[in-house]
């Protein structure tokens, strides 16, 4: 069964991080992306245009657009999310391998590999490191991203700053 774990919005659109557990116990992780803003995403869900998405009820939502407009470099410094990691765990990129690949990379990947190499030895997660869903959310919210969650029906976003105390 496929499960959604995170909906996020950036400057290029939206993404939904998923994982699926197969009958034999193996898991596969996925990433669905598109060009929606929070408003157009809700409209599309209401019209039934996202039927291929797994259920979204109560899934956390991150809106990174505002902070990325002010600090676009965060997109290159952000860790990746791995829904199978425990909070506090960091799956580090192999910086030696990243340095070896640098001469062969292009299209922006050389920037990511270079930043990952330069981040070696630092305690916080860096580019191409993977962290848990909770730690990924904390990383972005601590830098100014807006946090919310999908409602009980999985059709509307409820932003934390709009909830009644």
N, C-alpha and C positions, 0 to 999 in steps of 0.2 A: 504494500500500500504506500502510495506517495504522500508525503506530508510537507507542507510549507512551514518554514521556520522564521523567515524574515522577508518583509517587503521594504525596499528602500528606494529613495528618489535622489538622483544626482542631476548634474547639469545636462546630461545626455538622455535622460529618461528614467525608467524604473527597472527594478529587478526583483525577482522572487527567488530566494534560496530554498532548495528542496532537498529531501533525501527520501530514498525508497528502500524498503527492506523486502527482499525477495523470499520466496518460500523456503529456499535452502539456507536462509539466514544471512546471505551476503547483502551488502548495502551499496547503493550507488548514490552519489550526490549530483545535484543538478542546479542549474541556474537558468531561469527564464528571464529574458529581458525584452524591453520594448521602449516606446518613446512617450509614455504617458507622464503627466504631472499628477499630483494627488487628485486634483479635481477631475481630470479626464479619466483617470483610473477608476474612480468611483462611478462615473457615468457609464463606462464600459462594463463594469461589473453589474450594474443595475439593468443594463440592456441584455445581459447574458452573453456578452462578447468574449468573456474569458473562461469559457466552459472547460478548456484544457488545463486550467490551473487547479491544483489540489485545493481542498477547503481552506479558507483563509480566516475562519472565525478565531478571534483572540490572538492572532499572530502579531508580533511586534512590528512597528513601522518606524523607520528612520527617514527623516527628510534632511538631507545634507546640502540642499541647494544653496541656502543662505550663506552658510559658512564657506562653501566652495567658491562662491562669488568673491568673497573677501580674501580667502586664503586657498587658491587653487592647488598649491603645492601639497596640501593634505591628501589629495587623491593619490599622490605618488609616495607618501609616507605611511599611509594606512596599512595595517596588517590585513590579512584575508580572514574570512570567517570559515571555521570548520565546525559544523554542528555536532561532530562526534568527540570533540575535545572537552575535557573537564575545565571548569573555571580555574584560572591560575596557570594552566598549562600553555606553553608556547611551543609550537612545532616550527623550529628555526629552519630557514633556508640554508642550504650548504653554501656558505660564502666562498669557499675555495672553488667550488664548481662554478659559481656565478662569475668569479674573476676570470676563470679559464674561458668562459663563454663570451666574455665582453667583446673581443675582436670580431666575433662572427654575428653579433646581434645588431639589429637596426630597427627602425620604425618605432622607437620609443622604448623598446625592451632593453636596450643598452643602458638607458637612464635608470630603469628599475633595478637591473642587475648591479649597476654602479652604486646606487643608493643602498641596496641590500648589503653589498660588500663593505661600504663605509659604516654601516650600522653594527658591524660585528663587535661583540663584547659588551654591548649596551644592555642594561637589564630589561628595558621596556621592549615590546614587540616593534618590529620595523617592517619595511617593505618586503613583501613576499613571505613573511612569517605568517603562520596561521594561529588564530586564537579561538576560544570558545565563543558561542553566540553572546553570552552575557558580557564577556570581556570586550568583544567587538562593539557592542552597544555602548558600554561605558567609555571606550576609547573615543567614539564619535560624539557622544553627548558631552563629555568633558571638554570638547573642542568647540561646542556650539551647535551641534545638530539637534533638531527637534525630534522628540520621541512621542510615539503614540502606539495604538494597537487597533487592529480591526475589530469591529463590533461583533456581537454574538452571531449575527447572520453572515459575517464575512463580506459585507457590502459597503460599509462606511468606515472611515478612519475616525477614531476618537483620539484627539491630541491630548496629551497629559496636561498641557497648560490650559485646556478648555474644560477639564473635568471639575465638577463641584467638589469643594473640600469635604 
